[in-house]
Amino acid sequence: MRGERLGVLLREARAARPMAEIAAASGIPVETLRKIETGRIATPAFFTVAALAAALGLPLEQIVSQCAAADPDAVRVARRVS
């Protein structure tokens, strides 16, 4: 479920920009980005998400709040970290 929300969030943030552009800007292979956006990689590594967030101009806090909304444990951890 979180992986699906992350994929939707990244696709929306990418909008009309080509996947290859975001992959190059983040240093992430295009195929990895494709797998994350389609939910085939449900829990990508933190540094992968951070690199994509930077390339897309997304605050990590927004990613956490939107992707962890249905997971109370994740929300508690996010609050402790921030």
N, C-alpha and C positions, 0 to 999 in steps of 0.2 A: 504494500500500500504506500509506504513512504517513497519507495522507488518510483512509483507512478507519479506521485505528486511532484517529486524532484524533476522528473522528465518533463512534465507539463510546464513547470516553472521555467526551466531552462529554454524550452521551445518558445514560450511566450516572450522571454527576455531577448532571445535571439531574433525574433520577429522575421523580417525578410532578409536578414544578413545570411550569407551562405555559411553552411556548417564548416566548410574548410577554413573560412576566415576566422571563426571563433576558435577552431582547433589550433590553428597556427598561432593566434594571439595568446592562447593559454599554454601551448606546448603539449597539448593532449592529442593523441592520434585521432583522426576523423572517425575511425571505426569505434573507438572507445566512447567518443561523444555520442555517436549514433546509438550505441548500446545503452548508454545512460538515459538518453532522451526517450528511448522506447521501453525502458524499464527492465531490460535484460541484465543490466548491472544495477541491482536494487540498492546496494550499499557501497558506493564508490569510496575510495580512500579520501580522507580529509583534505589532503593537499591537492588532490584532483578537483574536488569541489571548490576549494579556495581559489585555485587557478582559473577555473571556469567563472567563478563569481567575479573575480577581478577583470577578466576579459569582457564580461557582460555588463559590468558596472552594477552588480547586485550586491547589496550588503549581506554578509553572512547571517546577520540577525534575521533578515527577511527570509532567507532560506530555512533557517531553523524554525522560525515561527510558522511558516506555511507547510513545511514537511513533517513537523513533529506534532501538529495540532491534534491528531487523533491518538497520539501515544503519550499518556501522562508521565511515564518514566522519562522519556526524552525531554519533555518540557521541564521537569524538575532538574535534570542535569543541565540543560541550557541556562536555567536561572542561576544555578550555582556557579557556572562558568562566567557569566556576564557580570 
